[in-house]
């Protein structure tokens, strides 16, 4: 089985991945953020580095999903290859931060890659308002995230809504992060685990 957790920057994907891995015993697969050679440059000059960053993410995510699909144990994945295309690259193009030529090249590579993989058994969307995202981003204190603009987060939220509203690749569970404190409240985490069981196994 393969669960993937998706959501905007600061929605709590990594925290939820850690907690679920610990409580239901599945193997976590995290997004490779710390070793990304483009992230810092991207946040200081988005237009110059957007294509490079997205190609790096696309390649690393494709390698990750290939590894996931080889395994015979249960896996929880922090972020997916789909978000790279439907959320981040599309948004950068619309904001004028990626040229049409680069975006079309990027989407052609994405379409080619995704023809070789299958969607997760369950997609969990962590929906969060911009104030919640900002609060979480400030709390974790990554230097390169300090300059993220509110309009950027807001546009990403719009992209997530559009993508999730039209998601047809498999089972979907939407969780409202504004109303759930899974890190601090065991009852909220229990509710999420029950919801996952229900989606995957039809348990009521």
N, C-alpha and C positions, 0 to 999 in steps of 0.2 A: 504493500500500500504506500501511496505517496500523497502527503498533504503539503500544500504550498500556502504560505501566508503572504498576502500582498497588502500594500497600503502606502500612503504618502511618507515623505521624510519625517521622522519623528512620531509616527503613529504607534510604535511599540512592537514592531514585527520581531525584532531580535529578542526582546524580553519575553514575548509570548512563545517564541520558538524554544527558548531555554526552559521555560516553565513546563511546556507540554512534553518536551523531551525527558525532563526529570520525572514528571508525574505519570506519563503513560509509557515511558520506556522506549520511545522511538529514537532513531538516530538523527541528530540535527545536522543540517547542511547550511552554513552561513554564507551571506554575501561577502565577497572579498573586497572590503572597503579600505582597510588599513594599508594594503600593499598596492593600491591603485596609483600608478605614476602620474595620472592626469588630473586627479580630483582637485588638488590645491590650485593648479594652474587654471582649471576650468572655472572655479569660483572667483578668481581674480580677473579673468577675461573669457567670458562664456562664448563669445562669437568666434574667437580664435581657436578654442579647444573643444568645442561641442562635438564635432565629428569624431575627433580622436578619442574622446572619452566614451562616446556611445559605441564605437567599434570595439574598444577595449572591453566594455561591459558585455557586449554581445558575444564576443569570443569566449570570455571567461564563463558566461552563463551557459553557452552551448556545451562547453567542455564539462561543466558541472552536471547538466541534465543528462548528458551521455553516460556519465559515471553513475548517476542515480538510477538510470534505467537498466544498468547491468546488475544491480544489487538484488538480493533475494530477501532483504529485511525491510522493515517499515521505516520510512524516512519523513522528516518534517523539513521543508525547505523555506529559508528566509528570502523572499522575493523571487520573481520568475523572469524568464526571458521575454514574456509577453509585455511586461511593463516597460521594458526598454523601448520597444517599438510604439506601442499604443499610447503610452503616457509621455515618456521623457523625450524621445526623438521627435515625435509629432508636435509636442509643445514647443520645443526649441525651434523647429521649423516655422511654426505659426507666429512665434515671437520675433522672427527675423534673426535668430541667433544661429541658425544653420541654413546654408543655401539650399535652394531647391535641387540643384545638381547633387549635392552631398546627401540630401535626404532621400532622393530617389535611388541613389546607389545603395544607401543604408537599407532601405526597405526591400530592395531586391535581394540583398544578402540575407536579411531576416527571413523573407519568404522561403528562400532556398533552405536555410537551416531548419526552420520549423516543419518542413515537409518530412524530416527524418525523426521527429520526436512525437511523443504523445502527451496530452494534457494530464495534470495531476488528477488523482481519484477524487480529491476534494480541494477546492480553492476557498480559502478563508480571507475575506476582505475586512481589514480593520479600518472602518470609516472614522474620521476624526475631523473636527472643525479646526480652522486655522489657529485660534487661541490655544487649543490643546496641543497642536503640533509645535507651536512656538515655545510653549512651556517645556515640553519634552526636549526640544533641541537645546534650549538654554541650560536645562538641567544636566545634560550629558557633556556639554562644554567642549565640543570639537572646534578647534580654531577655524578650520576652513568652512564651517557651517555658520559662523557668526554673521556673515554678510548676506545670508539668504533673504531675499525680499519677500514681503507678505504677498505681493501680487503674483509672484512666482509660485508660492505654495497654493494660493487660491486657484490659479490656472491648472495646477496639477490635480487638485481636488475635482475640478470640473471634468478633466480628462478621465480620472478614475470612475466618476459617476457614469459617464458615457460608456466606458468600456464594460463596467460591471452590469449596467442595465441591458447590455446586448450580449452578455457572456453566455455562450451555448455549448462550450467545449466539454462540460462535465458538471458535477455537483458543486453547489455554491453555498457558502454560509457567510452572511454579512453580520458583523459585530460592531456595535456603536461604542467606540473608545471613550466618547464623552460621558457615557453612563456606566462604563465598566472599569474597575480598578483591579485588574487581575494580578498586578504585582503586589498590591497591599491588602487585598481582600480575598481570602480563600474561598468564600462563597461565590464570588464572581468567577474565579478560576474553575470551580466545580461546575457552574452553569455552562461554561464554555466546553468543558470536557464532555458533559452530558449531551450538549448540542452536537458535538463532533460524532459521538457514538450513534446518535439518532440518524445523522446524515449518512454515515458510512454503513451502519448495520441495521437501520430501521428500528432501533430500540426506543420504546416509548415509556 
